[in-house]
Amino acid sequence: MIDFHCHIDLFPDPVSLISELDSLGIYVLAVTTTPKSWNHLQTLLAGRRRIKGAIGLHPELVAERFHEVDEVCSILSDTPYVGEIGLDGSPHFRSSFKLQQQVFERILKRCTEVGGRIMSIHSRAATSAVLNLLQIYAGAGTPVLHWFSGTEQELERAIKIGCWFSVGPTMLETTKGRRLVAAMPKSRVLTESDGPFAQMSGVSVTPTQMILAEELLGEIWDMSSDEIKTTLHKNLKILVQSAKAR
């Protein structure tokens, strides 16, 4: 199984969770919300071959922690993965939107300078603005839009500029989510939990529940369980190899 967007360090007992995931052989991209958690995450993931860490600065936190973008940029050369980064245009965070744009642009520029990175990107209520900056910084690497919630027209645009997508069971159980995923290129989709933030029946989704995401994808794409697993693992291999080729 694959979980390409999980906040492992924010679970109540990340050490036990990491041990469980490692024993199950689940591939996980552990994203961070601030660079301050990076060193701790690296300690947690020491020796875990299939669990990778990403350096990030969540747009919801930019208003208070925008100055930490310098630290993000200094760490970028040490990891091929960046996340969670991006923009949030929802009402609660609209007041910091210009500052978010400055921070996101700074990170994209740095990604370009170091040869490109795999980026797990937040775009809630800000898809067009995110895509605008991704087009300006086309050399920033491979954008993976996590929990995409834009319009069908924005999805078409995202596909045209080379975006990938990570989707989870919470998204796949909604009518809009299923419609969007049905239109995504199967060769550019990976599964995600977005745990512990994403919840089902009031309980945080964990990487071990990616089997549910696979089952829902199978329904949407009319593919067997084996076909879904093969497709997702092929996608992951292609994405990871693209990072190694840079």
Backbone as CSV, one residue per row, in Angstrom:
resi,resn,N_x,N_y,N_z,CA_x,CA_y,CA_z,C_x,C_y,C_z
1,MET,0.831,-1.206,0.000,0.000,0.000,0.000,0.870,1.262,0.000
2,ILE,0.268,2.348,-0.424,0.975,3.620,-0.559,0.160,4.729,0.101
3,ASP,0.829,5.534,0.916,0.216,6.720,1.508,1.141,7.890,1.208
4,PHE,0.764,8.681,0.206,1.678,9.721,-0.256,1.452,11.083,0.401
5,HIS,0.681,11.111,1.484,0.522,12.365,2.217,-0.023,12.043,3.603
6,CYS,0.878,11.980,4.578,0.487,11.638,5.943,1.321,12.447,6.928
7,HIS,0.662,12.984,7.950,1.351,13.756,8.993,1.702,12.814,10.150
8,ILE,2.645,11.938,9.899,2.995,10.905,10.879,3.367,11.500,12.228
9,ASP,4.124,12.590,12.215,4.625,13.157,13.475,3.519,13.743,14.345
10,LEU,2.312,13.919,13.793,1.223,14.519,14.554,0.238,13.497,15.118
11,PHE,0.488,12.210,14.887,-0.328,11.176,15.518,0.046,11.071,17.004
12,PRO,-0.860,10.595,17.847,-0.581,10.504,19.290,0.661,9.681,19.634
13,ASP,0.903,8.601,18.889,2.053,7.745,19.160,2.757,7.425,17.843
14,PRO,3.504,8.388,17.305,4.140,8.180,16.000,5.157,7.051,15.984
15,VAL,5.824,6.806,17.097,6.834,5.742,17.141,6.197,4.383,16.874
16,SER,5.095,4.101,17.554,4.399,2.826,17.352,3.827,2.732,15.953
17,LEU,3.277,3.840,15.456,2.703,3.843,14.112,3.775,3.563,13.070
18,ILE,4.911,4.206,13.196,5.999,4.005,12.243,6.481,2.555,12.253
19,SER,6.585,1.973,13.431,7.002,0.568,13.541,6.003,-0.349,12.847
20,GLU,4.713,-0.061,13.041,3.668,-0.863,12.392,3.742,-0.735,10.878
21,LEU,3.887,0.480,10.388,3.933,0.707,8.946,5.166,0.061,8.325
22,ASP,6.273,0.142,9.043,7.512,-0.464,8.564,7.375,-1.976,8.466
23,SER,6.750,-2.580,9.466,6.578,-4.039,9.472,5.629,-4.495,8.372
24,LEU,4.680,-3.631,8.001,3.716,-3.963,6.945,4.245,-3.637,5.550
25,GLY,5.359,-2.930,5.485,5.950,-2.584,4.198,5.177,-1.525,3.435
26,ILE,4.469,-0.654,4.142,3.695,0.396,3.488,4.616,1.568,3.145
27,TYR,4.518,2.046,1.901,5.304,3.210,1.496,4.551,4.472,1.931
28,VAL,5.248,5.360,2.657,4.606,6.564,3.187,5.477,7.795,2.925
29,LEU,4.828,8.878,2.492,5.485,10.175,2.468,5.000,10.939,3.685
30,ALA,5.896,11.144,4.628,5.567,11.840,5.878,5.820,13.333,5.678
31,VAL,4.738,14.079,5.503,4.863,15.523,5.298,4.898,16.242,6.644
32,THR,5.443,17.445,6.617,5.517,18.249,7.842,4.785,19.565,7.634
33,THR,4.350,20.172,8.722,3.643,21.450,8.635,4.564,22.635,8.900
34,THR,5.699,22.395,9.571,6.698,23.437,9.804,8.085,22.804,9.765
35,PRO,9.103,23.588,9.424,10.459,23.039,9.406,10.976,22.703,10.799
36,LYS,10.329,23.240,11.834,10.780,22.970,13.196,10.631,21.493,13.553
37,SER,9.730,20.788,12.866,9.528,19.365,13.158,10.418,18.460,12.315
38,TRP,11.210,19.043,11.429,12.007,18.253,10.493,13.031,17.355,11.196
39,ASN,13.814,17.929,12.092,14.857,17.141,12.763,14.263,15.994,13.576
40,HIS,13.153,16.268,14.264,12.489,15.215,15.038,11.980,14.118,14.116
41,LEU,11.418,14.517,12.980,10.919,13.526,12.027,12.059,12.662,11.505
42,GLN,13.184,13.272,11.213,14.332,12.510,10.714,14.784,11.473,11.731
43,THR,14.720,11.828,13.004,15.070,10.876,14.060,14.069,9.725,14.090
44,LEU,12.781,10.055,13.960,11.741,9.027,13.968,11.892,8.058,12.801
45,LEU,12.337,8.583,11.655,12.385,7.769,10.439,13.726,7.103,10.183
46,ALA,14.659,7.272,11.084,15.996,6.694,10.885,15.909,5.192,10.623
47,GLY,16.478,4.773,9.496,16.510,3.356,9.153,15.234,2.828,8.510
48,ARG,14.240,3.693,8.308,12.969,3.254,7.700,13.055,3.502,6.198
49,ARG,13.333,2.469,5.440,13.620,2.613,4.015,12.411,3.041,3.192
50,ARG,11.210,2.639,3.604,10.026,2.910,2.787,9.200,4.098,3.290
51,ILE,9.664,4.755,4.344,8.959,5.929,4.857,9.876,7.138,4.687
52,LYS,9.454,8.065,3.844,10.276,9.217,3.503,9.713,10.488,4.133
53,GLY,10.585,11.410,4.456,10.169,12.674,5.047,10.173,13.803,4.030
54,ALA,9.241,14.745,4.190,9.161,15.924,3.323,9.211,17.177,4.190
55,ILE,9.938,18.166,3.730,10.052,19.425,4.457,8.948,20.382,4.009
56,GLY,8.228,20.966,4.959,7.113,21.816,4.560,6.857,22.999,5.466
57,LEU,5.957,23.853,5.000,5.429,24.968,5.783,3.980,25.146,5.335
58,HIS,3.052,24.652,6.150,1.640,24.601,5.776,1.076,26.009,5.614
59,PRO,0.325,26.262,4.537,-0.218,27.616,4.333,-1.106,28.106,5.463
60,GLU,-1.742,27.196,6.199,-2.585,27.622,7.319,-1.769,28.242,8.445
61,LEU,-0.461,27.963,8.456,0.401,28.453,9.533,1.277,29.627,9.114
62,VAL,1.164,30.041,7.867,2.051,31.079,7.339,1.902,32.404,8.080
63,ALA,0.701,32.773,8.474,0.496,34.061,9.138,1.384,34.212,10.369
64,GLU,1.540,33.122,11.125,2.335,33.169,12.349,3.790,32.751,12.137
65,ARG,4.065,31.970,11.077,5.397,31.366,10.967,6.044,31.598,9.607
66,PHE,5.666,32.660,8.946,6.190,32.936,7.611,7.714,33.040,7.590
67,HIS,8.288,33.507,8.698,9.740,33.680,8.765,10.485,32.348,8.676
68,GLU,9.788,31.235,8.900,10.438,29.933,8.852,10.682,29.451,7.420
69,VAL,10.240,30.236,6.438,10.493,29.857,5.049,11.988,29.797,4.761
70,ASP,12.778,30.614,5.442,14.239,30.564,5.263,14.783,29.194,5.634
71,GLU,14.251,28.643,6.713,14.701,27.327,7.161,14.272,26.240,6.176
72,VAL,13.047,26.367,5.647,12.590,25.408,4.638,13.547,25.410,3.460
73,CYS,13.865,26.584,2.973,14.728,26.701,1.798,16.130,26.171,2.056
74,SER,16.618,26.300,3.275,17.960,25.803,3.589,17.999,24.277,3.660
75,ILE,16.870,23.658,3.966,16.803,22.198,4.093,16.509,21.532,2.746
76,LEU,15.964,22.286,1.807,15.528,21.731,0.525,16.595,20.920,-0.206
77,SER,17.833,21.307,-0.060,18.894,20.590,-0.768,19.161,19.219,-0.175
78,ASP,18.591,18.934,1.000,18.856,17.671,1.693,17.776,16.614,1.482
79,THR,16.690,16.950,0.781,15.601,15.990,0.585,14.946,16.192,-0.775
80,PRO,14.570,15.111,-1.451,13.885,15.253,-2.735,12.401,15.570,-2.596
81,TYR,11.886,15.556,-1.340,10.450,15.726,-1.110,10.151,17.003,-0.335
82,VAL,9.144,17.734,-0.811,8.733,18.980,-0.168,7.222,18.923,0.095
83,GLY,6.806,19.223,1.303,5.379,19.203,1.617,5.153,19.219,3.128
84,GLU,4.166,19.781,3.629,3.065,20.286,2.863,3.264,21.766,2.611
85,ILE,3.139,22.152,1.364,3.247,23.552,0.976,2.028,23.913,0.124
86,GLY,1.901,25.193,-0.221,0.808,25.582,-1.098,0.071,26.812,-0.629
87,LEU,-1.216,26.880,-0.999,-2.051,28.033,-0.684,-3.407,27.585,-0.154
88,ASP,-3.997,28.401,0.737,-5.334,28.145,1.245,-6.138,29.437,1.163
89,GLY,-7.161,29.430,0.298,-7.970,30.624,0.113,-9.306,30.587,0.823
90,SER,-9.473,29.634,1.736,-10.739,29.548,2.466,-10.879,30.761,3.396
91,PRO,-12.108,31.107,3.789,-12.360,32.351,4.537,-11.468,32.557,5.760
92,HIS,-11.216,31.512,6.508,-10.461,31.656,7.750,-9.011,32.070,7.507
93,PHE,-8.479,31.765,6.314,-7.063,32.045,6.044,-6.868,33.071,4.933
94,ARG,-7.956,33.691,4.517,-7.879,34.636,3.395,-7.043,35.868,3.741
95,SER,-7.030,36.251,4.996,-6.286,37.456,5.382,-4.781,37.299,5.184
96,SER,-4.297,36.057,5.176,-2.856,35.832,5.006,-2.507,35.399,3.587
97,PHE,-3.460,35.520,2.654,-3.271,34.933,1.324,-2.073,35.540,0.585
98,LYS,-1.914,36.849,0.636,-0.768,37.461,-0.052,0.549,36.973,0.529
99,LEU,0.597,36.842,1.842,1.800,36.337,2.494,2.032,34.870,2.114
100,GLN,0.953,34.099,2.044,1.059,32.704,1.601,1.665,32.629,0.202
101,GLN,1.225,33.501,-0.673,1.737,33.508,-2.042,3.229,33.805,-2.071
102,GLN,3.651,34.745,-1.238,5.071,35.089,-1.176,5.902,33.897,-0.702
103,VAL,5.398,33.215,0.324,6.106,32.059,0.871,6.149,30.916,-0.144
104,PHE,5.014,30.626,-0.756,4.945,29.551,-1.741,5.861,29.838,-2.926
105,GLU,5.859,31.069,-3.386,6.715,31.444,-4.510,8.191,31.318,-4.149
106,ARG,8.521,31.702,-2.934,9.913,31.578,-2.478,10.354,30.106,-2.480
107,ILE,9.473,29.214,-2.020,9.800,27.789,-1.984,9.920,27.227,-3.392
108,LEU,9.008,27.613,-4.279,9.071,27.144,-5.666,10.358,27.623,-6.348
109,LYS,10.729,28.842,-6.076,11.964,29.375,-6.653,13.168,28.576,-6.169
110,ARG,13.186,28.252,-4.873,14.301,27.474,-4.322,14.311,26.053,-4.889
111,CYS,13.115,25.464,-5.061,13.032,24.132,-5.669,13.629,24.151,-7.066
112,THR,13.371,25.221,-7.804,13.922,25.369,-9.148,15.435,25.467,-9.103
113,GLU,15.942,26.228,-8.145,17.389,26.432,-8.024,18.136,25.143,-7.730
114,VAL,17.502,24.209,-6.986,18.183,22.964,-6.610,17.862,21.819,-7.574
115,GLY,17.233,22.145,-8.708,17.036,21.137,-9.735,15.691,20.453,-9.761
116,GLY,14.762,20.913,-8.921,13.419,20.346,-8.912,13.207,19.356,-7.796
117,ARG,12.019,19.337,-7.256,11.660,18.451,-6.162,10.254,17.867,-6.401
118,ILE,9.942,16.795,-5.699,8.583,16.263,-5.679,7.845,17.013,-4.583
119,MET,6.751,17.676,-4.946,6.095,18.598,-4.024,4.663,18.159,-3.734
120,SER,4.336,17.976,-2.463,2.972,17.659,-2.050,2.286,18.976,-1.689
121,ILE,1.256,19.332,-2.487,0.742,20.696,-2.476,-0.724,20.792,-2.049
122,HIS,-0.964,21.727,-1.153,-2.287,22.079,-0.636,-2.857,23.181,-1.531
123,SER,-4.122,23.044,-1.972,-4.674,24.048,-2.885,-6.140,24.366,-2.600
124,ARG,-6.582,24.164,-1.372,-7.986,24.380,-1.032,-8.431,25.823,-1.303
125,ALA,-9.493,25.964,-2.093,-10.048,27.274,-2.441,-9.011,28.199,-3.056
126,ALA,-7.979,27.615,-3.682,-6.910,28.430,-4.267,-6.269,27.734,-5.464
127,THR,-7.019,26.879,-6.131,-6.428,26.071,-7.191,-5.834,26.919,-8.310
128,SER,-6.562,27.896,-8.800,-6.056,28.711,-9.908,-4.785,29.454,-9.529
129,ALA,-4.743,29.982,-8.325,-3.550,30.701,-7.869,-2.356,29.760,-7.762
130,VAL,-2.589,28.532,-7.274,-1.522,27.540,-7.200,-1.015,27.205,-8.591
131,LEU,-1.925,26.964,-9.513,-1.530,26.601,-10.877,-0.791,27.749,-11.568
132,ASN,-1.196,28.982,-11.291,-0.490,30.133,-11.868,0.976,30.121,-11.479
133,LEU,1.250,29.895,-10.212,2.635,29.895,-9.743,3.399,28.666,-10.241
134,LEU,2.721,27.540,-10.337,3.386,26.342,-10.867,3.779,26.539,-12.328
135,GLN,2.993,27.280,-13.067,3.349,27.553,-14.460,4.521,28.520,-14.550
136,ILE,4.558,29.492,-13.661,5.684,30.434,-13.644,6.978,29.705,-13.282
137,TYR,6.888,28.793,-12.299,8.068,28.048,-11.853,7.968,26.600,-12.337
138,ALA,7.944,26.457,-13.651,7.782,25.126,-14.255,8.941,24.200,-13.935
139,GLY,10.074,24.757,-13.560,11.239,23.940,-13.238,11.326,23.532,-11.782
140,ALA,10.276,23.825,-11.010,10.313,23.531,-9.574,10.242,22.042,-9.267
141,GLY,9.805,21.249,-10.247,9.741,19.803,-10.029,8.387,19.241,-10.388
142,THR,8.002,18.175,-9.684,6.733,17.506,-9.960,5.717,17.848,-8.880
143,PRO,4.652,18.576,-9.236,3.635,18.910,-8.246,2.627,17.773,-8.075
144,VAL,2.401,17.378,-6.824,1.370,16.389,-6.500,0.298,17.123,-5.700
145,LEU,-0.839,17.369,-6.324,-1.913,18.105,-5.661,-2.656,17.162,-4.721
146,HIS,-2.529,17.420,-3.434,-3.130,16.535,-2.439,-4.570,16.964,-2.175
147,TRP,-5.466,15.964,-2.135,-6.895,16.189,-1.883,-7.432,17.306,-2.781
148,PHE,-7.256,17.161,-4.072,-7.687,18.170,-5.032,-9.191,18.421,-4.911
149,SER,-9.574,19.698,-4.838,-10.989,20.030,-4.666,-11.424,21.176,-5.576
150,GLY,-10.666,21.382,-6.657,-10.998,22.450,-7.584,-12.139,22.078,-8.518
151,THR,-12.321,22.875,-9.537,-13.364,22.623,-10.527,-12.848,21.657,-11.590
152,GLU,-13.757,21.180,-12.432,-13.354,20.296,-13.519,-12.472,21.032,-14.524
153,GLN,-12.721,22.310,-14.712,-11.889,23.109,-15.612,-10.483,23.278,-15.038
154,GLU,-10.405,23.484,-13.721,-9.089,23.604,-13.078,-8.355,22.272,-13.123
155,LEU,-9.095,21.188,-13.019,-8.478,19.870,-13.130,-7.874,19.685,-14.518
156,GLU,-8.586,20.068,-15.544,-8.061,19.959,-16.908,-6.767,20.764,-17.048
157,ARG,-6.762,21.948,-16.471,-5.563,22.786,-16.539,-4.406,22.149,-15.780
158,ALA,-4.697,21.607,-14.602,-3.660,20.954,-13.796,-3.052,19.771,-14.546
159,ILE,-3.888,19.013,-15.200,-3.404,17.866,-15.970,-2.489,18.334,-17.092
160,LYS,-2.882,19.404,-17.778,-2.103,19.906,-18.910,-0.715,20.369,-18.503
161,ILE,-0.576,20.900,-17.280,0.746,21.387,-16.867,1.551,20.320,-16.129
162,GLY,1.031,19.082,-16.090,1.819,17.964,-15.571,1.631,17.620,-14.116
163,CYS,0.564,18.090,-13.496,0.346,17.780,-12.086,-0.028,16.311,-11.873
164,TRP,0.362,15.800,-10.721,-0.083,14.516,-10.215,-1.105,14.786,-9.116
165,PHE,-1.708,13.702,-8.593,-2.751,13.845,-7.590,-2.657,12.724,-6.556
166,SER,-2.856,13.080,-5.276,-2.959,12.057,-4.231,-4.363,12.155,-3.638
167,VAL,-5.019,11.010,-3.541,-6.433,10.971,-3.157,-6.637,9.954,-2.040
168,GLY,-7.559,10.267,-1.126,-7.788,9.396,0.020,-9.233,8.961,0.139
169,PRO,-9.496,8.051,1.057,-10.855,7.531,1.212,-11.888,8.589,1.568
170,THR,-11.480,9.616,2.338,-12.428,10.667,2.701,-12.885,11.425,1.465
171,MET,-11.953,11.697,0.567,-12.289,12.362,-0.692,-13.092,11.446,-1.604
172,LEU,-12.707,10.179,-1.659,-13.311,9.240,-2.597,-14.717,8.805,-2.215
173,GLU,-15.148,9.163,-1.030,-16.514,8.831,-0.623,-17.501,9.950,-0.947
174,THR,-17.010,11.058,-1.505,-17.896,12.166,-1.872,-18.210,12.117,-3.366
175,THR,-19.365,12.643,-3.715,-19.774,12.656,-5.124,-18.804,13.479,-5.970
176,LYS,-18.435,14.661,-5.484,-17.506,15.505,-6.231,-16.141,14.849,-6.350
177,GLY,-15.666,14.276,-5.259,-14.361,13.627,-5.280,-14.308,12.489,-6.292
178,ARG,-15.341,11.675,-6.322,-15.390,10.554,-7.266,-15.435,11.054,-8.714
179,ARG,-16.174,12.144,-8.943,-16.260,12.704,-10.291,-14.894,13.232,-10.747
180,LEU,-14.194,13.917,-9.846,-12.880,14.452,-10.201,-11.880,13.329,-10.456
181,VAL,-11.878,12.327,-9.595,-10.918,11.226,-9.747,-11.176,10.452,-11.031
182,ALA,-12.425,10.332,-11.413,-12.763,9.626,-12.655,-12.138,10.320,-13.865
183,ALA,-11.888,11.629,-13.746,-11.322,12.394,-14.860,-9.797,12.529,-14.782
184,MET,-9.191,12.054,-13.711,-7.741,12.141,-13.562,-7.036,11.050,-14.363
185,PRO,-5.846,11.334,-14.898,-5.085,10.290,-15.585,-4.692,9.199,-14.585
186,LYS,-5.027,7.972,-14.866,-4.717,6.878,-13.930,-3.221,6.757,-13.676
187,SER,-2.426,7.212,-14.626,-0.970,7.108,-14.501,-0.361,8.195,-13.625
188,ARG,-1.207,9.101,-13.092,-0.681,10.187,-12.255,-1.430,10.301,-10.932
189,VAL,-1.906,9.186,-10.430,-2.655,9.179,-9.164,-1.977,8.270,-8.153
190,LEU,-1.906,8.746,-6.903,-1.422,7.941,-5.784,-2.441,8.066,-4.640
191,THR,-2.408,7.142,-3.709,-3.324,7.185,-2.570,-2.694,7.948,-1.401
192,GLU,-3.551,8.504,-0.546,-3.093,9.240,0.630,-4.101,9.092,1.758
193,SER,-3.631,9.332,2.988,-4.545,9.322,4.140,-4.863,10.735,4.613
194,ASP,-3.877,11.628,4.571,-3.937,12.951,5.198,-4.253,12.821,6.680
195,GLY,-3.872,11.689,7.265,-4.042,11.529,8.694,-2.998,12.331,9.456
196,PRO,-3.298,12.738,10.688,-4.527,12.476,11.436,-5.650,13.475,11.180
197,PHE,-5.443,14.415,10.206,-6.460,15.438,9.966,-7.715,14.866,9.320
198,ALA,-7.542,14.055,8.275,-8.704,13.443,7.629,-9.300,12.391,8.559
199,GLN,-10.621,12.396,8.645,-11.296,11.450,9.539,-12.452,10.758,8.838
200,MET,-12.747,9.557,9.303,-13.913,8.814,8.855,-14.641,8.321,10.094
201,SER,-15.902,8.655,10.196,-16.705,8.317,11.375,-16.064,8.832,12.659
202,GLY,-15.447,10.009,12.567,-14.859,10.640,13.737,-13.515,10.098,14.165
203,VAL,-12.929,9.215,13.358,-11.638,8.605,13.687,-10.618,8.951,12.604
204,SER,-9.405,9.310,13.010,-8.370,9.685,12.048,-8.039,8.536,11.108
205,VAL,-7.899,8.878,9.835,-7.494,7.892,8.838,-5.995,7.631,8.989
206,THR,-5.584,6.381,8.888,-4.180,6.013,9.002,-3.716,5.380,7.691
207,PRO,-2.401,5.298,7.476,-1.887,4.675,6.250,-2.361,3.236,6.055
208,THR,-2.652,2.529,7.140,-3.101,1.134,7.005,-4.464,1.031,6.336
209,GLN,-5.181,2.145,6.236,-6.500,2.138,5.608,-6.457,2.464,4.115
210,MET,-5.255,2.482,3.540,-5.164,2.753,2.114,-5.782,1.638,1.280
211,ILE,-6.013,0.489,1.890,-6.722,-0.585,1.202,-8.130,-0.117,0.828
212,LEU,-8.726,0.720,1.679,-10.049,1.263,1.388,-9.981,2.219,0.205
213,ALA,-8.945,3.032,0.164,-8.766,3.940,-0.972,-8.603,3.149,-2.263
214,GLU,-7.869,2.047,-2.193,-7.691,1.189,-3.372,-9.030,0.614,-3.827
215,GLU,-9.830,0.171,-2.869,-11.140,-0.403,-3.214,-12.043,0.635,-3.877
216,LEU,-12.035,1.862,-3.358,-12.862,2.916,-3.926,-12.371,3.310,-5.315
217,LEU,-11.065,3.339,-5.505,-10.519,3.615,-6.836,-10.939,2.527,-7.816
218,GLY,-10.934,1.283,-7.352,-11.351,0.173,-8.194,-12.784,0.344,-8.671
219,GLU,-13.646,0.826,-7.791,-15.042,1.075,-8.160,-15.141,2.189,-9.201
220,ILE,-14.412,3.262,-8.973,-14.488,4.427,-9.866,-13.913,4.109,-11.240
221,TRP,-12.791,3.405,-11.265,-12.105,3.118,-12.524,-12.493,1.774,-13.139
222,ASP,-13.358,1.035,-12.450,-13.777,-0.289,-12.924,-12.557,-1.190,-13.160
223,MET,-11.720,-1.295,-12.119,-10.517,-2.110,-12.188,-10.494,-3.074,-11.017
224,SER,-9.831,-4.199,-11.195,-9.712,-5.186,-10.129,-8.722,-4.718,-9.080
225,SER,-8.743,-5.376,-7.933,-7.815,-5.039,-6.859,-6.367,-5.157,-7.320
226,ASP,-6.052,-6.232,-8.031,-4.683,-6.423,-8.529,-4.294,-5.342,-9.525
227,GLU,-5.235,-4.951,-10.374,-4.942,-3.909,-11.362,-4.677,-2.566,-10.678
228,ILE,-5.457,-2.270,-9.650,-5.248,-1.023,-8.910,-3.882,-1.025,-8.247
229,LYS,-3.541,-2.085,-7.555,-2.244,-2.165,-6.874,-1.098,-2.026,-7.862
230,THR,-1.206,-2.712,-8.999,-0.157,-2.643,-10.017,-0.010,-1.223,-10.551
231,THR,-1.132,-0.573,-10.814,-1.112,0.798,-11.333,-0.477,1.766,-10.343
232,LEU,-0.872,1.682,-9.091,-0.350,2.595,-8.074,1.144,2.395,-7.842
233,HIS,1.580,1.155,-7.798,3.006,0.902,-7.576,3.841,1.316,-8.787
234,LYS,3.292,1.152,-9.978,3.992,1.624,-11.171,4.104,3.139,-11.144
235,ASN,3.026,3.804,-10.764,3.045,5.265,-10.666,4.102,5.742,-9.675
236,LEU,4.128,5.109,-8.509,5.104,5.499,-7.484,6.532,5.318,-7.993
237,LYS,6.781,4.202,-8.644,8.126,3.928,-9.163,8.548,4.991,-10.162
238,ILE,7.633,5.365,-11.063,7.939,6.394,-12.059,8.232,7.728,-11.383
239,LEU,7.422,8.085,-10.386,7.598,9.365,-9.692,8.930,9.412,-8.952
240,VAL,9.245,8.356,-8.238,10.495,8.313,-7.470,11.699,8.326,-8.401
241,GLN,11.620,7.602,-9.501,12.732,7.574,-10.446,12.949,8.923,-11.087
242,SER,11.867,9.672,-11.270,12.016,11.020,-11.855,12.807,11.915,-10.926
243,ALA,12.657,11.723,-9.624,13.405,12.510,-8.646,14.876,12.108,-8.661
244,LYS,15.142,10.818,-8.783,16.531,10.340,-8.797,17.275,10.785,-10.060
245,ALA,16.505,11.001,-11.142,17.124,11.384,-12.408,17.548,12.839,-12.421
246,ARG,17.075,13.625,-11.464,17.416,15.062,-11.468,18.846,15.285,-10.983
